[in-house]
Amino acid sequence: MKLEQLIGATKPLQVVGTEDKEITGVEIDSRQMADGKMFVAIQGTQADGHTYIEKAIEAGATAVACQQMPELLHEGVTYLQYADTEAVIGRLATTFYGNPTGRMKLVGVTGTNGKTTIATLLYRIFRRMGYKCGLCSTVCNYINDEAVPTECTTPDPVTLNRLLGQMADAGCEYAFMEVSSHSVVQQRIGGLTFAGGIFTNLTRDHLDYHKTFENYRDAKKGFFDALPKKAFAVVNGDDRNALFMLQNTRAAKYTYALKTAADYKAKILEESFEGMNLEMDGREVFVQFVGRFNASNLLAVYAATCLLGVDKEQALVELSAMTPVNGRFETIRSPKGVTAIVDYAHTPDALANVLSTINEVLQHRGECWTVCGAGGNRDKGKRPLMAQEAFAQSDHLIITSDNPRFEDPQAIINDMLDGLTSEQRNQTLAIVDREQAIKTACLMAKPGDVVLVAGKGHEDYQIVQGVKHHFDDHEVICAAFGL
């Protein structure tokens, strides 16, 4: 692509050097640099890209986008100065990759819980109906049926636009993606055009980064503020922040809810660990999901599917064929009649929702064993709250390691135990080794009991002292059950 095309799309404050040159790529990581690429220096949270300009040029960069012009200007290198490179990188990337969201319909899902389930089910439904489409999620990215590994909920702007460009080039008509609060604040989704946005709910999370709940909430709202007039914004009317999300959006506004008046309504008629009978939009449908939170997720999927032009009856047929997403309320049955549930719940609210669902289905016909921990180097304030929720709704609680990262696992466990009274701590087991904790619950549970293993869900690794080790809750459970 000609550099002048990137300049025309972003209007830098000044350009030093020739505009008439071919650009072979756009990068924010100097280690990915090659001959003919543009290096964009961003003042990030971990490092300042301006300190890597020289390395990028040594590696072949022929154009540099920056906020502060370097003292040394190399001949043959064109320098573009912007007031804020973080704000412009999205437009540079989307321009370079041919404006992929102008060639397909992109729907973003944001909120604390439910993002992965909703985005993944939308992708699966549209694939089942024969459409070419893509998925950008916490678990895995997909271009049609091709899996593309992922490392975070929403990638950096260059990686994201490269992926979306590949989707568009592959003929995808739709793409569905999770939109994290970090991605909004860090403008990773800058330059993208969304056909729709979905809000799930808002509870405490990521305060290690956002510092206050209000900042976290406002980050989510920022996504809806930026939606274009032609897009739709559909929000969970049962969440007290729903209308706040819609305050300044230009998009067409819709609500979905189980409890309150809304454009799209549903209620649970009957449920078991095999699934639920729902009344959705005045029609009855059986789904292979369990719990009020999943009924809400499915309603969001239904609403978005209809808003994208699918017939209501067809949308319900497709919903009835869907199965849970990996690591989201997945059930494993033992030969002796114990049910294990693997769930990604890693916030107080998510844990409360899952446990409430388990107890609603159990109805005291068995006991609930909960195995959970909390991640290291993350919001410490939620640790005692998670322990409180787990103890309140479990018959037996085992607190263990999650991903300790660079923290001492025992210190994290102690933070959780601080949320319990001395009497409650005496009734709680603390087992640092996650494998032993899971095996203990599985072996002590009786027929008819449920073992909830929460926190890691789909993850097949554990990070200890910064080193990633293979660890899969599913594998440990199956081994304990003799499967």
Secondary structure by P-SEA (a helix, b strand, c coil): ccaaaaaaaccccccccccccccccccccccccccbbbbbbbbccccccccaaaaaaaacccbbbbccccccccccbbbbbbccccccaaaaaaaaaccccccbbbbbbbcccaaaaaaaaaaaaaaaaccccccccccccccccbbbbbccccccaaaaaaaaaaaaaacccbbbbbbcaaaaaacccccccccbbbbcccccccccccccaaaaaaaaaaaaaaccccbbbbbccccccccccccccccbbbbbbccccccbbbbbccccccccccccccbbbbbccccaaaaaaaaaaaaaaaaacccaaaaaaaaaacccccccbbbbbcccbbbbbbbccccaaaaaaaaaaaaaaacccbbbbbbccccccccccaaaaaaaaaaacccbbbbbbcccccccaaaaaaaaaccccaaaaaabbbbccaaaaaaaaaaaccccbbbbbcccccccbbbcccbbbbbbaaaaaaaaacc
